[in-house]
Amino acid sequence: MKTFTGRHMFAIMVAFFGIIIAVNFTMARFAVTTFGGIVVENSYVASQEFNGWLDEAKRQRALGWDAVTTWRPDNRLAVQLSGVPEGAAVSAMARHPLGRLPDRALAFEPNGEGRFLSTEALPAGRWLLRLEVEAGGRHWRRQEELR
């Protein structure tokens, strides 16, 4: 049986800290390359507009409108509206949550009885969909995650 020497301890310490440093560099690389870091362009301006956003959210809830979005097998989006008056227009902006793919503006065409179908397909993956409905001069917005 060999004796445990200072060289053995040195090798263990180099291996241990080498692994720690490698993991830290890998995680830092992933953090920098996957998140752009911008939630809002100017946090001070966003803080000043926050109460207005809350008031707008109250007005939207008072409308009683709702939408259910489904992803069809042909990669087009189907939206079923409820509580929305006739003659509504639907549009959306699809944004990749990590910014890897460019934003996509989606147009929708009516499909009868409050149903709308996107005119273009949305590539498979994870998307943040900002849906906007306009009817009778009123606007309703919602953001949801699609997978």
Number of C-alpha atoms within 10 A of each C-alpha: 3 4 6 8 8 9 9 10 11 11 10 12 12 11 12 11 11 12 12 12 12 11 12 12 12 11 11 11 11 11 12 10 11 12 13 12 9 8 8 9 8 9 11 9 10 12 10 10 11 11 11 11 12 11 11 15 14 11 14 17 12 9 13 11 15 17 20 10 18 14 17 12 9 11 14 18 20 21 22 17 19 14 11 18 12 10 11 17 16 23 17 19 17 22 19 18 16 14 13 12 12 9 15 16 14 21 16 19 15 17 13 9 10 17 18 22 23 21 13 15 15 18 12 13 8 14 22 17 22 17 19 16 19 16 14 11 6 11 15 21 18 14 13 11 14 15 8
